[in-house]
């Protein structure tokens, strides 16, 4: 059966007994970057605000931000440090509608469906979980999203260390299953090292054997990219023809490289300013309808905390945003849940195996 988006159900405020709920209160920002006391902190869920007697859905959301009412009546999600003097910020610490703020956590659930058994085994996500259905669902989702959504891949450098997984990701990009790529300096560095030297951190990406003086390879790669001035120019200058970054360049797929304190180089496109990196992650999150985070704990948590659980299309249709966290460590994927990203689906597995299975299932290998 072809994939179908679930129907979104707006809350029935009358049934919830909220017809007489008060309008949301607003506080005025008195100092740039300082939030009024008693502000409402947003979640990743759809949130409604009662304004002039009507409940209005914020078109986007994210964790730990503020709702600002603009002069034209639109609601904007704004991080505290970006607030400007005079901004009107929603106030209230209740989310049940009693203060004019209602957080809707089950809008994509079928209200007529049974909740099933109250007790059952194997409800957690661990190494023992059977993920066959998850792979089938993800493959159907990606087939739909290629033409109807925006797929963002958030990746750690593990993919660049293995020839097969690197090739699998390249093929996914080439076949339209990636609309944006996000990661760190290391992902791009070692992928480009693989294209130039067939190594990653000096080890052959096919045999994992250390090459003589291989520890220079990633530094030589960075230096040459910096000499070229950009990754795209480097690909052309050295006539490279394989890898993840090569595929992004040739298919004009945007990529975001967020820097860290331990980066070598970095590459020209790597964003060294952590707050600018966060902003650019947020820009991608507002576009994304499916986000797949793999083998990078900090990038996974950062992206998960910024990404809403829903997306409002131009025609007003509300659709879910699908978030996957994939890692060999149960601790990593569970930490995303611990940080509040409860809408994420987790898969505990080796990411090289994961990407190969997905690429084979989509028929790109």
Secondary structure, DSSP 8 states (H G I E B T S, - for coil): ------------TTTTT-TT----EEEE--STT---TTB----SSEEEEEETTEEEE-S---TT-EEEE-TTS-EEEE-GGG--TT-EEEE-S--BSTTSEEEES-TTS-TTS----S--S--S-STTS--HHHHHHHHHHHHHHHHHS-EEEEE-GGGGG-HHHHHHHHHHHHTT--SEEEEEHHHHHHHHHHHHHSEETTEETTT--B-TTGGGHHHHHHHHHHHHSSHHHHHHHTT---SHHHHHHHTT-EEEEE--TT-SS--TT-B--HHHHHHHHHHHHHH-SEEEEES-HHHHHHHHHHS-SEEE-TTS-EEE-EEEEEES-HHHHHHHHHTT-TTEEEEES-HHHHHHHHHHHTT--
